[in-house]
Amino acid sequence: MTTDPQMLGETLKVAEAKLEAAGCDTPRGDAQWIAAYVLGGNRTSVLAHPERVLTPDERKQVESLITRRAGREPLAYVLGTVVFRGLELEIGPGCLVPRPETEVTAERAIFRARALGRRATVVDVGTGCGPIALSVAAEVPDARVFATEISGAARGWCLRNLARTGLRVTLLPGDLFDPLHPALGGAVDIIVSNPPYIADDDIALLPDEVRKFEPRDALKGGPDGLDVVMRLLEEVPRWLAVGGWLVVEVGADQAEKVGKLLEMVGYTEATVTHDLAGRPRVVEGRWMGV
């Protein structure tokens, strides 16, 4: 068997070993994604042609990106894009990487918007690079979608994704609900958010990809992780229409508590939806104007 370092198969073996030694969770898949990115194909084509001879420039690019990934930079940052509910979104430093569990958050907001039976007004609070807002705009085309974001870096990525997808979302700079026009008071049908919900003391326990590279402000939720969630609960009633829905992503150990809080402050039909790993992740409640 050949061990020609110029061949794709051998390059992948070396890359996988480097990523495994660096402690990456999925070294083989990461190496394949990086090679596919450099070669302009997909993982299937990479696996199907291990005999392909790489040009010096291709090898240099693969090695450079592998080195970045071995430094535990998130794969999404290394590749510059992430796929979220079928949308390929640009992503990079200064912005939280969208997770698979957040696809469930978007799914619940989309479900509520579709079930309304009329044109929905949806606000995504703290949109980041825009995955939830853009998913709603793509899958509920007649919805009016607003998105707020305080981070200039994250807004920059969101603007790129608005241009990339051509979807209609009104992006507003500012913290939580601050940038919304007063005319939206009491007129929003669905408020959805993936707020920071990691307890401060747990930040040190996060994987290096998250702890070293992703923005702390998008992660830290105070001593119990619920500081921003509590602010949402306080401010949402000003904006939701009677009968409107709050959809919020939380930590798996927070869902039961947040669901009970919703019931205590005037929401009905409080429900918890599990993520793809079976963990309680998304809490919803219907505001009845109490």
N, C-alpha and C positions, 0 to 999 in steps of 0.2 A: 504493500500500500504506500502510495506517495506521501511524503511529508514536505512537499514543496511549499514553502511559506508564501509563495505568490498565489497559491490556489485558495479559493474561497473557503473550502471545507477546513483546511488547515488554519486559516486565519480565524475562523470561528472557534476552533478548538482552543487556540491561544487566548482569544478574547474571553471565552467562557471561563477558562482557568483564572484569568486575571480578575474577573468580576467576582468569581466565587471566593478567591482569596481576600478580596476587599470586603466581603460580607454582604454582598447584594443578594436579595431573596430569590430572584429569578434570573440567574446569570445566563443561562442558555437562551431564554426568550429575549432578554435584553440585548444580547449579542446579535441575535437574528434580526430584531427590529432595527438596530443601528445599521447593520449591513444592508438591509432592505432600503433604509432611508438613503444611504449613500449611493446605492445602485439604481435607485428609482423604481424599485419593484415592490414586492410584498414578501412576507415570510415564506409563502409556498414556493415562490420562484427561487428564493435563497436555498431552501432545503432541497429543491429539485436539481440544482446545478452546483454541487460541491466542487466539480472539476473546473469551474470557471476560473480563468487566470485574471487576477486583478491587475490593473495598471498601477504604476507607482503612486499616482495621485489618489486613486481609490483606496489603496492600502493606507496611505498617509491620513486620509480623512477618517477611515474606520478606526485607526489607532488613536487619533486625536479624540474622537468621540468616546471611545472605550475608556480612555484615560479620564475624561470628565466624569463618566458614569462610575468608574472605580473610585473617584473622589467622593462618591455618594450624592452627586448632583442628581436631582430627580430626572428620570428618563424623559418625562414630558418636557422639561427644560432643555435637555440635550437634543431632542428631536425637534423642539419648537412647536409641536402641535399635540393635541389630545383629542380623542374621539369621544363625544358625549351624546348619547341618544341619536347616533347617526350623523351628528354635526362634527366636522373637523374644525377645531378651534385653535387659534394661536395662543400660546402661553409662554411665559418666561419669568425671569426674576422679578420679584415684587408682587407676585400674584399667587394666591392659593391654587394648587392643582385640583381640578374637579375630580371627585372620587366616584366610584360606582354607586355607593350608597346615596349620593346626591341625585343620581338618576331617579331613584325612588321618590325623593322629595319633589322633583320636577313632575314626575308621573302623577302624584296626588294633586298637585296644583292644576295640571292639565285636565285631570278627571273632573275636578270641581268646576273648572271653567266650561267644559263641554256640557256638564249636567245642568248648567244654569238655564239653558233654553233661550237665551238671548245674548247679545253682544256683551262680553265680560270685560270689566276693567280690572287689571291685575297689576299689582306692585310687587316687585322683587327687591327686597331690602338687603343691601350689601351684596351686590351682584357679582363682584369679582370680575372675572373675564367674561361674564355674561351667560354661563351655561343654562341656568334655569330660565331666565327671561327669554333667551333665544329659542329654547326648546318650546316654551309656551307659544311664542310668536310663530314658530314653524308648524306646530301641531294644532294650534287653534288660530287659524289665519285671520279671523275676524275680531280677535280680542284686541283691546287697547292695552298695551304693555308698557309700564314704566319701570325703570330700574334705578336705584340709588347706589352710590358708592363714594366713600370718603377718600380712598387712596388714589392718588394721582397715577401711580404706576399701574394699578389694577384697571383704572378707567382707560388708560392707554391701550391695554390689551383688549378691553371690551370694544373700544372704538375700532380696532383692527378687525375684530370679529363681526361687528356690524357691517363694515365695508366688505368683508370676505363673504358673508352669507347673503347680504342684501335684505335681511329681515328688518321689520319695522318695530323698533324698540326706542322709547324715549329715555335716554341716559341722562341722569341728573347728578351733579356733583354735590356731595354733602353727606352728613352723618344721619343714618337711619331715615327718619321721616322729614328731617329739616328741609330738604329741597323741594318737597311736594307743594304744589299750588294749593292755597286754602280752598279753592273750589272743589277739590277732591275730598274734602272733609265729609264723612258720612256717605260717600259715593263709591267706595272701592269694594268690589265683589270678592276678590281673593288677595290676601296678603301672604306672601311666601318668603321664607328666609332660611338661609343656612348661616346662622350667626357663629361667632367664636363660642365654643362651649367646652374647651379643654381647661380643667382646673389648673391653676398656676403651678402647683407643685408637680403636676404630671407632665409638664413640658419637657423636663429633663429625661423622661422615660420614653419619649417619642423616638422613632427611627431617625438616624442621622439625616436622611433625605429631607425630613420635615423640620427637625430641630435646627439644622444648620442653614437651610436654604429658604424655607418658606417664611413669609412675613409673620412675625409674632402677633401683630395686631389682629390678624385673621384667625388666630388660634386661641389666644388667652381669654378665658371667660371669667377671671376672678377666682377667689378662694375655692368656690364649689363649682366653678364653670358656668354658673347661671346668671352672672351679672348682666350680660347683654340680653339674654332671654327675658329677664325681669323687666328691663327697659322696654322691650318689645310689648310685653303684656300690658304695661302701663300706658303706652302711647297708641296701641292699635285701636282701641275703642273710638278715638277721635276720627279715624279714617274709614273704618269698615262700615258698610251699609248694614242696616238691620237684616239679618239672615246671611250676611257675608261670612266667609271662611278665613281662618288663620291656619296656615300650614307651615310648621317649623321643624327643622331638623335639630336633633339633640343627641347627646351621648347616650349610649345604650343603658347606662345606669341612671339616667335622668328622666327617661320617658314617663315612667309611672308618676313621678312627682309632678312633672309639668302637666300631665293630663289631669291630675287632681286639682292643680292650681287653676286650670282653665274652667273647670266646673265650679270652683269656689267663687270666681270673679264674674260669672255671668254667661259662660259659654254652654252650649248644649251639644249633644252628640259627639262628645270628645272621644276620639279614637286614636289608636296607636297602630302604625304599620311597620312591619319588620323589613329590614333590608335584605339584600340577596344572600347574606351570610346568616340570616335568621335572627338577627339582633333587633330589639325594639329601637326604631330610629326616627320615625316621623310622627309628630303629634299634630292632630287637627282638632279644631273646635269651631262651632257655628255661633257667631255673635248675635245675641237677641236683643241688644240695646238696653240691658239692665242698668 
